[in-house]
Amino acid sequence: MANEAHPCPCDIGHRLDYGGMGREVQVEHIKAYVTKSPVDTGKAVIVIQDIFGWQLPNTRYMADMIAGNGYTTIVPDFFVGQEPWHPSDDKSTILEWLKTRDARKIDKEVDAVLKYLKQQCHAQKIGVVGFCWGGVAVHHVMMKYSEFRAGVSVYGIVKDSEDIHSLKNPTLFIFAENDAVIPLEQVAMLTQKLKAHCKVEYQIKTFSGQTHGFVHRKREDCSPADKPYIDEARRNLIEWLNKYI
């Protein structure tokens, strides 16, 4: 899900053949994938899944990439044991499926993960990154939790709310120009509201020619023309975290 009005074009992208560098743990009532930073910096990042779930290799790849830049990363199962979406599922049922997986009803899980990061990983500075469904979740938590020092919402947008501008800490929004489910008009509306009302640092970047999922669900070697955009978006993500966490 990229926004509340339109489901994700869930057959777009590639499932990476990636095993992961982290380990799976139990965090209160949910499972999670955790990768420790090579250096203990006291910094951590919660990585929020797309509709393909917390075990998608692509999301773990991104978590490990972030960990390699000095952050303990955790990918919790925000579906709390419910099945993720599968590309072969009947697309006509996705709106019903999403009703039991609301990206803005994750506070219980966020609270549990924050407690784990502070107590078990000794994290003192925490950020959050999310993709698609997780991008909506990032926008939500950045409006609610002041303790997240930085957020990166990747092709996710909160649409059916007037109060989309009240971010509590710096947030980077990454969009694709040719996203089938996030029209540029929605990006323009978000830009307008943030410009008029937002009191913290933010940035909105729209990448030319790209489609939904390009940051984490396109292989870099699939299209040479896409590689510079994928690399730039990932670099921007890390730079944002480095600047504000």
Phi, psi and chi 1 to 4 in degrees:
 res  aa     phi    psi   chi1   chi2   chi3   chi4
   1 MET       -  121.8 -177.6 -179.4   74.9      -
   2 ALA   -94.7  -31.0      -      -      -      -
   3 ASN  -150.0  174.2   63.9   46.6      -      -
   4 GLU   -70.8  -21.8  -70.1   79.2    5.1      -
   5 ALA   -86.9  -29.3      -      -      -      -
   6 HIS  -133.3  133.6  -58.4  -75.7      -      -
   7 PRO   -72.5  163.5   26.7  -33.8      -      -
   8 CYS   -72.6  144.2  171.0      -      -      -
   9 PRO   -76.3   86.1   29.2  -32.5      -      -
  10 CYS   -78.6    2.0  -59.6      -      -      -
  11 ASP   -98.5    7.5   55.4  -12.1      -      -
  12 ILE   -89.1  133.1  -69.0  177.6      -      -
  13 GLY   112.5 -176.9      -      -      -      -
  14 HIS  -129.8  141.6  -54.6   91.4      -      -
  15 ARG   -88.8  113.9 -177.2 -176.5  178.6   93.3
  16 LEU   -68.9  148.0  -63.7 -179.9      -      -
  17 ASP   -90.9   86.9 -177.8   13.1      -      -
  18 TYR  -141.3  129.7  179.9   74.1      -      -
  19 GLY   -87.3  -35.0      -      -      -      -
  20 GLY   101.2  151.9      -      -      -      -
  21 MET  -106.0   -8.1  -61.2  170.3   56.3      -
  22 GLY   -98.0 -162.3      -      -      -      -
  23 ARG  -139.3  157.6   62.2 -170.9 -178.5   95.1
  24 GLU   -92.4  138.4  -66.1 -174.4    4.0      -
  25 VAL  -134.7  166.5  -58.9      -      -      -
  26 GLN  -102.6  126.1 -170.8   73.4   31.9      -
  27 VAL  -119.6   97.3  179.1      -      -      -
  28 GLU    51.4 -114.0  -64.8 -172.2   10.7      -
  29 HIS   -92.3    5.1   62.3  -65.2      -      -
  30 ILE  -130.8  158.6   54.4  175.9      -      -
  31 LYS   -92.8  160.2  -66.7 -178.9  178.3 -179.8
  32 ALA  -156.2  156.6      -      -      -      -
  33 TYR  -107.0  124.4  171.7   81.3      -      -
  34 VAL  -122.9  133.6  176.5      -      -      -
  35 THR  -124.5  122.4  -55.6      -      -      -
  36 LYS   -81.5  143.7  -66.5  -68.4 -174.6   69.7
  37 SER   -67.4  145.2  165.1      -      -      -
  38 PRO   -58.4  -26.7  -22.4   32.9      -      -
  39 VAL  -124.4  132.5  180.0      -      -      -
  40 ASP   -77.2  105.3 -175.0    5.2      -      -
  41 THR  -105.5   -6.2   60.4      -      -      -
  42 GLY    75.8   14.1      -      -      -      -
  43 LYS  -115.7  144.3  -60.3  177.3 -180.0  179.7
  44 ALA  -143.9  156.4      -      -      -      -
  45 VAL  -135.1  128.4  172.8      -      -      -
  46 ILE   -86.7  126.8  -60.6  173.2      -      -
  47 VAL  -107.5  121.8  178.7      -      -      -
  48 ILE  -103.7  127.8  -54.4 -177.6      -      -
  49 GLN   -62.7  162.7   68.6 -146.8   44.2      -
  50 ASP   -90.8 -168.3   61.9   14.6      -      -
  51 ILE   -70.5   -9.5   64.4  170.9      -      -
  52 PHE   -82.6   -0.1  -65.6  117.0      -      -
  53 GLY    93.5  170.7      -      -      -      -
  54 TRP   -72.2  -16.6   71.5  -67.0      -      -
  55 GLN   -93.7   -0.4  -66.5  178.8  -50.7      -
  56 LEU   -59.3  124.0 -177.0   72.0      -      -
  57 PRO   -56.1  -33.9  -24.2   33.2      -      -
  58 ASN   -60.6  -42.3  -53.9   52.3      -      -
  59 THR   -68.8  -38.6  -54.4      -      -      -
  60 ARG   -66.6  -35.4  -63.9 -171.4  174.8 -165.8
  61 TYR   -60.2  -44.7  175.1   85.1      -      -
  62 MET   -65.6  -40.0  -64.4  -60.8  -62.8      -
  63 ALA   -61.8  -42.3      -      -      -      -
  64 ASP   -67.6  -36.3  -70.9   -8.3      -      -
  65 MET   -61.5  -43.9 -177.4 -163.3   76.3      -
  66 ILE   -65.3  -40.8  -65.7  168.6      -      -
  67 ALA   -60.3  -37.3      -      -      -      -
  68 GLY   -65.9  -12.2      -      -      -      -
  69 ASN  -102.5   17.1  -76.4  -89.5      -      -
  70 GLY   103.7   21.1      -      -      -      -
  71 TYR  -128.1  133.7  -56.3   90.0      -      -
  72 THR   -69.8  128.3  -69.3      -      -      -
  73 THR  -116.0  149.0   56.7      -      -      -
  74 ILE  -138.4  131.3 -176.3  166.9      -      -
  75 VAL  -112.3   93.9 -174.4      -      -      -
  76 PRO   -78.7  157.8  -10.6   27.8      -      -
  77 ASP   -84.9   89.4  177.0   14.3      -      -
  78 PHE   -73.7   -7.0  -79.0  102.8      -      -
  79 PHE   -86.4   -5.3  -67.5  164.6      -      -
  80 VAL    52.1   53.0 -164.0      -      -      -
  81 GLY    87.3  -12.3      -      -      -      -
  82 GLN   -73.2  152.8  -64.7 -175.8   97.2      -
  83 GLU   -66.7  137.0  -74.8  -64.8  -47.8      -
  84 PRO   -72.8  170.6   28.3  -34.6      -      -
  85 TRP   -72.4  146.6 -175.1 -100.5      -      -
  86 HIS  -121.6  140.0 -169.1  -84.0      -      -
  87 PRO   -55.7  -24.8  -25.5   33.7      -      -
  88 SER   -85.6   -5.9   63.8      -      -      -
  89 ASP   -65.9  156.1  -70.1  -15.9      -      -
  90 ASP   -70.1  113.2 -179.0   -3.2      -      -
  91 LYS   -63.1  -22.0  -67.3  179.8  179.3   61.2
  92 SER   -70.3  -12.9   68.4      -      -      -
  93 THR  -100.1    0.5   67.0      -      -      -
  94 ILE   -66.6  -33.5 -168.2  168.7      -      -
  95 LEU   -66.4  -39.5  -67.2  179.2      -      -
  96 GLU   -64.9  -41.6  -74.6  -62.3  -44.6      -
  97 TRP   -59.3  -41.5 -179.7   88.9      -      -
  98 LEU   -69.6  -22.7  -75.4  167.9      -      -
  99 LYS   -61.3  -27.2  -72.8  179.7  179.9  178.6
 100 THR   -96.9    8.1   59.9      -      -      -
 101 ARG  -140.2   68.0  -62.7  160.8 -179.6   81.7
 102 ASP   -82.4  120.3 -170.0  -28.8      -      -
 103 ALA   -67.1  -10.6      -      -      -      -
 104 ARG  -110.9   16.7  -72.5 -175.7  -74.5  168.4
 105 LYS  -125.6   60.3  -67.1 -177.8  178.9  177.9
 106 ILE  -126.0   13.5   59.2  169.9      -      -
 107 ASP   -61.4  -37.9  -66.4   -0.2      -      -
 108 LYS   -60.9  -41.8 -179.3  179.7  178.8 -178.5
 109 GLU   -70.6  -41.3  -70.8   67.6   50.4      -
 110 VAL   -60.2  -43.9  170.7      -      -      -
 111 ASP   -60.8  -42.5  -68.2  -19.3      -      -
 112 ALA   -64.4  -41.3      -      -      -      -
 113 VAL   -70.3  -40.1  173.6      -      -      -
 114 LEU   -60.2  -43.2  -74.8  172.0      -      -
 115 LYS   -60.9  -44.2 -179.8  179.8  176.8 -177.9
 116 TYR   -61.2  -46.6  174.3   86.6      -      -
 117 LEU   -62.4  -39.4  -71.4  174.5      -      -
 118 LYS   -72.9  -42.8  -66.7  171.7 -175.8  176.9
 119 GLN   -86.2  -40.0  -66.0 -175.7   -6.3      -
 120 GLN   -95.5  -27.5  -57.7  -61.6  -40.0      -
 121 CYS  -111.9   -0.5  -57.1      -      -      -
 122 HIS    56.2   35.7  -47.8  -66.7      -      -
 123 ALA   -76.1  133.3      -      -      -      -
 124 GLN  -111.6  -24.2  -60.3  169.3  -38.9      -
 125 LYS  -129.8  126.5  -59.3  176.1 -179.5  179.3
 126 ILE  -130.9  138.3  -58.7  172.8      -      -
 127 GLY  -124.7  179.2      -      -      -      -
 128 VAL  -146.4  138.6   60.0      -      -      -
 129 VAL  -132.7  137.5  173.3      -      -      -
 130 GLY  -145.9  152.8      -      -      -      -
 131 PHE  -120.5  127.8  -56.2   91.3      -      -
 132 CYS    60.6 -111.3 -173.9      -      -      -
 133 TRP   -52.2  -42.1 -173.9   93.1      -      -
 134 GLY   -69.1  -25.4      -      -      -      -
 135 GLY   -67.1  -38.1      -      -      -      -
 136 VAL   -63.1  -43.1  175.9      -      -      -
 137 ALA   -61.4  -41.0      -      -      -      -
 138 VAL   -60.8  -46.7  166.8      -      -      -
 139 HIS   -57.3  -41.9 -164.6  157.2      -      -
 140 HIS   -62.2  -52.1  163.4   72.3      -      -
 141 VAL   -68.9  -28.7  -59.9      -      -      -
 142 MET   -72.3  -17.3  -68.2  -55.0  -69.7      -
 143 MET   -90.7  -11.2  -66.5 -168.2  -65.5      -
 144 LYS  -116.0  -37.3 -179.0  163.2 -175.1  176.9
 145 TYR  -107.4  110.8  -70.7   83.8      -      -
 146 SER   -72.6  -17.5   58.9      -      -      -
 147 GLU   -76.4  -13.2   56.9 -160.3  -63.9      -
 148 PHE   -77.4  113.9  -75.1  105.8      -      -
 149 ARG   -73.9  -23.0  -63.2 -157.0  173.2 -161.4
 150 ALA  -157.7  150.6      -      -      -      -
 151 GLY  -137.3  148.5      -      -      -      -
 152 VAL  -129.4  114.4 -177.0      -      -      -
 153 SER  -103.5  114.6  172.7      -      -      -
 154 VAL  -106.6  115.3 -171.4      -      -      -
 155 TYR    39.7   58.4   27.0   80.4      -      -
 156 GLY  -143.6  141.3      -      -      -      -
 157 ILE  -146.4  132.7 -167.1  166.3      -      -
 158 VAL   -85.1  116.3  172.5      -      -      -
 159 LYS  -105.8  -42.6 -179.0  175.0  179.2  -69.5
 160 ASP   -91.5   51.2   59.7   -8.2      -      -
 161 SER  -147.6  136.6  171.6      -      -      -
 162 GLU   -76.4  -25.5  -72.6  -60.2  -46.3      -
 163 ASP   -98.2   53.6 -171.1   26.7      -      -
 164 ILE   -88.9   -1.3   61.5  174.1      -      -
 165 HIS  -102.4   -9.7   56.7  -93.2      -      -
 166 SER   -84.8   58.2   57.6      -      -      -
 167 LEU   -69.8  141.9  -56.0  170.8      -      -
 168 LYS   -93.5  -20.2  -65.3 -174.2  178.6  -63.0
 169 ASN  -150.1  168.0  -86.1  -50.1      -      -
 170 PRO   -55.2  133.1  -28.6   36.9      -      -
 171 THR  -135.1  132.5  -53.5      -      -      -
 172 LEU  -104.8  130.4  169.3   64.2      -      -
 173 PHE  -111.7  126.3  -64.2   89.0      -      -
 174 ILE  -115.0  126.8  -68.1  174.7      -      -
 175 PHE  -129.3  164.1  -64.5  105.7      -      -
 176 ALA  -110.4  138.2      -      -      -      -
 177 GLU   -60.3  -38.7 -179.6 -175.0   33.2      -
 178 ASN  -107.6   39.2  -63.3  -29.7      -      -
 179 ASP   -74.6  121.5 -167.1  -37.5      -      -
 180 ALA   -69.6  -19.9      -      -      -      -
 181 VAL  -116.1   -4.6  -67.8      -      -      -
 182 ILE  -124.2   87.6  -55.7 -178.8      -      -
 183 PRO   -60.4  152.1  -18.5   30.0      -      -
 184 LEU   -61.1  -23.0  -68.1  179.2      -      -
 185 GLU   -63.2  -36.4  -68.5   80.2    8.8      -
 186 GLN   -68.7  -38.8  -68.4 -177.3   14.5      -
 187 VAL   -64.2  -40.6  178.6      -      -      -
 188 ALA   -64.0  -39.2      -      -      -      -
 189 MET   -65.6  -42.9 -177.6  177.3  -65.6      -
 190 LEU   -60.1  -44.6  174.4   65.2      -      -
 191 THR   -59.3  -44.7  -56.4      -      -      -
 192 GLN   -62.6  -44.9 -178.1 -179.3    8.9      -
 193 LYS   -68.8  -40.6  -72.1 -162.4  172.7 -173.7
 194 LEU   -65.5  -41.3  -69.9  175.6      -      -
 195 LYS   -62.5  -36.6 -174.9  175.5 -178.6  179.3
 196 ALA   -81.0  -30.6      -      -      -      -
 197 HIS  -126.8  -23.6  -57.2  -70.6      -      -
 198 CYS   -69.4  135.5 -170.9      -      -      -
 199 LYS  -107.3    2.5  -66.2  179.1  170.6   57.4
 200 VAL  -120.8  171.0  -59.8      -      -      -
 201 GLU   -67.0  142.0  -68.4  -65.3  -42.8      -
 202 TYR  -153.7  163.0   69.4   89.3      -      -
 203 GLN  -148.7  140.2 -175.0  177.1    5.4      -
 204 ILE  -119.4  121.3  -63.4  173.6      -      -
 205 LYS  -121.5  129.4  -70.3 -160.3   67.8  173.1
 206 THR  -116.1  124.3  -58.6      -      -      -
 207 PHE   -95.9  122.7  -75.3   78.6      -      -
 208 SER   -59.3  134.3  -60.8      -      -      -
 209 GLY    74.3   -2.1      -      -      -      -
 210 GLN   -90.4  159.4  -61.8  -53.4  -64.9      -
 211 THR  -118.5  170.2   55.1      -      -      -
 212 HIS   -55.1  132.3 -169.3   83.3      -      -
 213 GLY    92.5    3.5      -      -      -      -
 214 PHE   -65.3  -28.4   80.4   99.7      -      -
 215 VAL   -73.5  -37.2  179.8      -      -      -
 216 HIS  -125.6   -8.1   79.6  -57.8      -      -
 217 ARG  -120.3   16.4  -77.1 -159.7  -96.5  123.3
 218 LYS  -115.3  132.2  -87.6 -170.7  177.8  179.8
 219 ARG   -71.7  138.8  -67.4 -156.2  -39.4  -92.5
 220 GLU   -62.9  -27.7  -63.9   92.8  -34.1      -
 221 ASP   -92.9    4.4   61.1  -10.6      -      -
 222 CYS   -72.7  -47.0 -179.3      -      -      -
 223 SER  -136.2  113.7  170.7      -      -      -
 224 PRO   -56.0  -28.6  -25.0   34.0      -      -
 225 ALA   -69.8  -27.0      -      -      -      -
 226 ASP   -83.3  -24.3  -69.4  -26.5      -      -
 227 LYS   -55.0  -44.7 -172.8  179.7 -171.1  -41.8
 228 PRO   -59.7  -35.3  -23.4   34.0      -      -
 229 TYR   -72.0  -40.7  -62.6  105.5      -      -
 230 ILE   -61.7  -47.7  -63.4  170.4      -      -
 231 ASP   -62.2  -42.8  -69.1  -15.5      -      -
 232 GLU   -65.1  -42.7 -178.9 -178.0   -8.6      -
 233 ALA   -63.8  -42.7      -      -      -      -
 234 ARG   -66.5  -38.3  -68.0  177.1  178.3  177.4
 235 ARG   -65.2  -42.9 -175.8  172.0   64.0 -109.5
 236 ASN   -60.3  -40.8  -68.9  162.4      -      -
 237 LEU   -58.3  -50.6 -175.3  157.3      -      -
 238 ILE   -64.9  -42.2  -65.1  -63.2      -      -
 239 GLU   -61.9  -37.3  -71.4  170.3  -12.8      -
 240 TRP   -65.0  -45.9 -168.4  -96.0      -      -
 241 LEU   -61.7  -45.5  -63.0  176.8      -      -
 242 ASN   -61.4  -35.1  -70.3  -14.1      -      -
 243 LYS   -71.7  -37.3 -177.1  175.2 -178.8  179.7
 244 TYR  -112.7  -14.0  -67.7  106.3      -      -
 245 ILE   -94.1      -  -62.0 -179.6      -      -
